Structures are given as C-alpha cells and as structure tokens.
Amino acid sequence: MNKTKEFTVQNWEKEVLKSDKPVLVDFWAPWCGPCRTQGPLVEKLAEEVGDAAVVGKLNSDEQGEIAAQYGVRSIPTLIIFKNGKPAKSFVGVTAVPSMKAALLEGAR
C-alpha cells in the first residue's frame, strides 16, 4: 500500500508548509535511475514513521517551480521541512535510517 503523498503546486502550501508534522519531500523524476532506487526507500520510510510525520514525493519535471524555489539542482534530493521551513536535506540515494533519524529528530 502506498503511504507516500504526491506533492504538487496545488497542495504544497497545505501539505508541506502548513503541516503540523515534519515532512520529508523526495524530489524526483521518472527518467532518473537513482530516483528509482530511492523510491522504495522512501516508501519504507513512510511505513516506518506512520502518523509521526508526512512523507511524499514531488515530480521535479512536473513541479519545476517548487524544485527551483528550493534550489534543487540534482535528483534525488530529499528535503525535510519542519514548521514550514527546510530543516535538513540529502542529495543522492539516502538510506532509511538516515532519513528517519533526521525526520523524527526533535519530533518526539
């Protein structure tokens, strides 16, 4: 079952910037090989954190203005938002324990 959200220009403010939980955004594109490796790891993270955080993906080809706004130049890029602001980012394929620790840090 897919537990990740899909972020778009239409839901960005509500789902990411105004979320009362930490949010991990996976900036990706369908043609990106490393993104296909990262995808299942993001799914696993979503299952592990459950309701403690929001985990989702943003197609940087379709939602380029958001990717540009946050300076995403290479993908996959993962940005963790807390209180509507970027708190930490990872570039390249990132393991579940690293993402989980950064996402839940200070959230307890």
N, C-alpha and C positions, 0 to 999 in steps of 0.2 A: 504494500500500500504506500502510495506516495504521500509523504508527510511534509514535503517542501512546498513553499508558496512560490508563485510566479509573480515577480515584481514588474510593474510597468509604470509608465508616466502617470497613468490614471490612479493607481493605488499607492504610489511611492510615499506620498506625504502621510497618509493614514497608516499604512502598514509598517513603514520604517521610521520616519521622522517623528511620528506621534505615538509610537509603540511604548507601552509601559514596561516592556521586557527588552532585554538585549536582543539584537537582531544581527544575524550573520547573512551577508549578501554575497553570493557566488556570481561574479561577473564572468560570463562565458559566451561561447558562440558554437554553433553546430559543427563548423569546419575545423575546430581546434582539437587536435589529438590529446594534448594534456588535459583539456577540459573534460573529455570523455573519460579519462582516468579519474579526475576529481569528482565527477558527478555521483558515482556510487558512494564515495566517502562522505559527501555532503548529505546524501540520503541516510546513511548510517548515523551520522551526527544528529540529524533531525529525530530519528527514532530514539537515540540515547538521551537527548535532552528533554524530550517530551514537551510539556507545557511550561518548562522553566525559561524557555527562550523561543524566538522565532527564527526559523532557518528557511532561506529561499534563494532563488536564482533569478538573475537578470540577464536576458539575452542582450549582449552589448552591441550586436548588429542592429537589432530592432529598437533598442532603447539607448541609442548612442549619446543622446544629450545628457542622460544621467551619468553614463560612464565618463564622459568628458568633464562633467561638473566635478567629479571626484578624482580626476587625474589618472584614470585607468588607461595605461598605455600598453600593457601586455596582459594576456589572459592565460590561465585563470588567475584572477585577483579576487581575494576574499577580504571583505571589509566588515568589521564588527562595529555596529552602531550602538551607542548607549546614550540614552536621553537625547536622541535625535542627532548625535554628532559622531563622526568616525572616531573610534577609540583605539583600534588596532587593525593592521592589515597584513596580509600574507600574499606574496606573489609566487606563483608556481604551485605545483601539486603539494598539498599540505595534509599531513596525517590527522586522523580523527582525534587522538589525544591532545595534540597541539591546539586544534580548533576549539575543542571542548573546554580546555583549561582557560583559554583566553575569553571565550564566550561567557562562561559562568563565573569568572573572576569577579568578585565583589557583588555577585548577584544573590548570594545566599543571605 
